[in-house]
Amino acid sequence: MKNLKLPILTFLMLSSFELWPQIGGQNTYQFLNLPVSPRHAALGGKNVTLNNYDPSSALNNPALINDAMDNHLGLNYMNFVGDINYGTASYAYFFDRRTRVIQGGITYINYGSFDGFDENANPTGDFSGSEAALSVGYQQQLGRSDFYLGANAKFISSRLEQFSSFGVATDIGLSYKNEYSNLIISTVVRNLGFQLKPFNEIREDLPLEVIFGISQKLDKLPFRWHITLENLQEWNIAFGNTARDEVDLSGNITEDDPGFFANVFRRTIIGIEFFPDSGFNIQLGYNVRRGEELRIEDQRSFAGLSGGISIKLNKIRLNYSYTRFNRAANTSFFGVSIDLSR
């Protein structure tokens, strides 16, 4: 029982963090919170309980680093909205019985080309923008318990036209993994850091986020369910939509005002994997907040839904996911995981 005191205390502390808000465009380096792989995108985008051989999972939660990731390479690419190109690469290596596994990763996004103009609307030529983050992750089992503590160190670079910025951040994750019940519970504090060099003179906050997740594989049914709670560092994440205001016959307006239950459910992401341990895998997800914020009144746009498939071919596993935003925007995410030890 003594060995469990430290992990339980740490778990509760991470789960009850009250930190600064970070919804929408309030922070810099927002690309750090994009999905890290097709399977994560298919499960709603922010899953922290996908525990398998793919080192991409460690980019979301370093506490998921495990021996099965040894000598695996994950490469993922997404053509995001517009001309934005986004991708991740990750690799894990088992050093020895003492050091165990160390994971490294790169996250990169290119925003495409922009037309430049000065303050008098005179053209100044094209310019581009891009951001990247290099990360190194490590995980340690806490004693002989079922708790695992992990951390990522991230070095961030951002460039837009002639402006550039550099920053550092860390992810701290704690996971409980029970092999007998196939249960995983995780809490992660992501992007805890600061700008070393701001774009101009004002330092901006990083997109700090606290995420909680729980998942379980059922013994007699071929699927694993996932429930993820995002943005736990801020309570009020539900915003009113003027398109949903109601007007009565007298012209009185009742504004859309999401309340308690809206703030509870809009931080919820539901995911399910069919045949999670087989060579053919299907994933489905629903992001409640994305669905509510992007749905169009009186139209069935299926905003918030996502799905994906994974196929294993010898030492290579191919992954694909499709995410629906609304009728005008959707994304396809492609990935490959390679076992280099075979």
N, C-alpha and C positions, 0 to 999 in steps of 0.2 A: 504493500500500500504506500510505503514511503516513496518508492520509485515513481508513483503516479502523481504525487503532489505538484511537482514542478510542471509537467506537461498540462495538467488540468488547469492550474493557475494561469499559465501562459495562454491556453486556449480561451479561457474566459476573458482575459484582458484584451486579446485581439478581437474577440467577438463583440465586445462592448465599447470599442473605440468611438469617441466623439471627436471628429476631425472637421477641417474646414470644408465648405461646399465646393462642388466641382462639376455641376451639370452644364451641358452645352458648351459654349465657347468661352468659358470663364478662365481657362488656363492655357498655357502653352504646351507644346509637345503632345497634342491630343492623339497622334497616331499610336502612342503607346498603349492605348486601350482598344485598338482594333483586334479582331480575331486573329489568332496566331497560326491557325491551320484550317483546312476545310472541315475536319471533324468537329472542331470547336465552333466554327461558324454554323454548321448544321444543327448543333445542339443549343443554339441561341446566342452564341458569340462570346460568352464570358465564363464558360465552364471551368471549374477548379477541382473537379473530381474525376477527370478522365485519366485514369492510372493505367498505363500500358507501356509498350516498348518505344513509342514515338517520343524523341527528345523535345519535340515542339511543345508538349504538355508542360515542360518545365519553364517555358517562357511565361506561362500564366500562373503557375504555382510551383516554386522550386522544391516544395516538400514532396512532390510526386516523383522526383528523381529516384530511379531504382536500377538494380543490376541488369534488368532486361533491356535497358537502353544502351548497354555497352556496344560500342562500335556501330551504332545506328546513325544514319544521316537523314535528316528531314529537310525537304525543299518544297516551298509553297509559294504560289503566285496567284494574285487576284487583280483583274482589271476592274478597278473600283469605279465609282460614279464619274462620268465624263472621261477625261483623258488621264485620270489618276491611276498610276501603277503602284502596286503594293506587294511586298513579299517578305518571307522570313526564311532563314536557314538555321539549322541547329544540329549539333553533334554531341554525343556523349561517349566518354571513355572510362573504362574501369582500370584504375592505376594499380592498386594492390588491395589486400584484405584490410589494411589499416585506413588508407585514404578513401577507398571505395570509388564512387563514380563522380566525375566532374563534368558538367555540361556547359557548352558554350553556344551562343546564338547571335544572330544578326537580324535586325528588323529594319526594313528600308521602305521609303515611300517617295515617289516622284510626282509632283503636282502638275507636270506638263508645262506647256509654253503659254506665256501671257503677253498681251500687247501693252507696252509701256508708254505712259504719257506724263508730261510734267504738269505743274500747277496751272498752266495756261492751255492745257489740252493739246499741246504739241507732241507728236509721237517721238519717243526716245528709243524705239527698237524693242525687240522681244527680250524677255527674260524668263527664267525658270525658278523653280523652288524644289527643294528636296530635304529630307530628314532621315537620320539613321541612328540606330542604337546598337551598341555592342555590349553583350551581357555574358557574365560568367556565373554559374550557379552551383551550389553544393547543398547536400542534404545529410542530416545526421539523425539516426534513431536515438531516442531519449531513453537511455538505459535498456532494459529488456521489455519495455512497455510497447504498446501498439501505436505510440505517438511518434511522429517524424517532424523535425523542424528543418526548414530549408530557407536559403536566402539567395537572391540574385543581386549582383553588383552591375549597374548599367552606366555606360558612358554614352552621352547623347550629343549629337551634332545636328544643327539645323541651319539652312541657308535659304534666303529669299532675296533675289536680286543682289544688291551689294551688301546686304545685312546678313550677319551670321551670329550664331549663338551656340554655347556649349553648356552642358549640364551633367550632373551625376544624380543617380537615384538608386534605390534598393527596393526589392520586393521581399517581404518576410511572410512565409507561409507555414502553417501548422496543420498537419493532417493526422487523422485517426483512421487506421486501416485494420479492420477485423477480418482475417482470412476465413474464419469459420462461418460468419454470417454474410460475407461478401459486402460488407458495409464500409463506406468511406465518408468521413466528415472532414471538411476543410474550411479554414478561415485564412484569408490572405489580405495583407495590407500592401497595395501596389503603388509604385511610383512615389515613394517617400524620399524626397531630395530637394535640390535647389539648382538654380542657374549659376554656373561659374562666371559666364560671360553673357550678359543680356544683349538683345538685338540693338537696343539704343542705350538709354541710361537707366531705365526702369526695369528692375527684376520682376519677373512674373512667376506665379505659383505653378507647380507641376500638377498634372491631373491625378491627384491623390484619390484613391478609391479603396474601400473596404468591401470585400466580397465573402459571402458565406455559401457553402454548397454541401449537399448531401446526396449520396447515390447508393444504390444497392442492386446487385444482380440476383434475380430470383432463381431458386434451385430447380423448380419444376417447369419454369417458363423461359423461353429463349430470349429474354430481354433484360436490360438494365435501365432503370429510371434515374433521372437526375433532376434535382430542384436546386436552383441557384438564386440567391438574393443579392442584388447588386446595390451599389451606392449606399451602404449602411452608415457612411459617415455623415449623411445629411438626411433629415426627415422629409422636408418638403420638396419632393421631386415631381409632383403632379401640378401642372400649370393649366389654367383655364384657356379654352379655345373660343374665340369670339364667333367662330362659325357655328358653334353649338349654343349660342345665346337664344333664348326663347322670347318671343314678343307676343303679348296677348292682344285682344281686340281693341283695347284702349291705348295701345302703343307703349305699354310698360314693358321694360326689358328685364328679364331674369338672366343674369350672367351665369355662364358656366363656371362653377366653383367646385372643383374636385375636393373631396373631404378626406376623412380618416382612411376609409377603406380603399380609396383611390391611391393613396400614398403607400398602402400596404401591398396592394396587388401590382402596382406599376413597377415595383422593384423585383418582381418575380419572373424567373425564366424557367420554363419546363422543357425537359429533353428526354428522349427515349432512344435507346440503341437496341435494334433487333439482331440477334445472333452475334453478341459482342465478342465472343472468343473464336469465331469461325473465320474462314478465308473470305467469306462474303458478309459484309456488314452494312446495315441500313441505319441512318440516323434521322430523327425528326425533332424539331424544336419550335417553341413559340416564345417570343420575347414580348411580354405584355406591354411594357412601356413603349417600345418601338411601334407596336400595333396601335396603341391609343394615340400616340403623337402623330403618326403618319397616315392614319386611316382618313378616307374622304367621306364626308357625309352623303348618305343616300347612294353610295356606290360600294360594290363588293370588290375591294382591292387586294384582300388577303395579306395586308401589311402585317409584319411581325412573324410570319411563317418562314421556316427554313427547313431544308432537307439535304441529305447527302448519301453517298454510297462509298464503300471501300472494298476493293478487290485485291486479293493477294495472288501474286504470280511468282512462285518460287521465292527468291530473296527480296523481291520488290513488292510493295503494296501501293496501289494507286488510289488516290482519294479525290473526290469531287463533291462540292456542295453548291447549292443554289439558295440565295437569300432574297426574299421579296420585301421591298420597301413600299412601293405603291405601283400604280399602272405605268408610271413614267420612269421608274428606276428599279433595277435589280442587279445583283452581282453573281458572278460565277467564280468559284475559288478552286484552283487545281493544286494538287500536292502529290508528292511521292516520298515514301519512306524506304530506305535501302539498308539492308543488313550487310555491312561490309565485312563481317567476320566469316561469311560463307564462301 
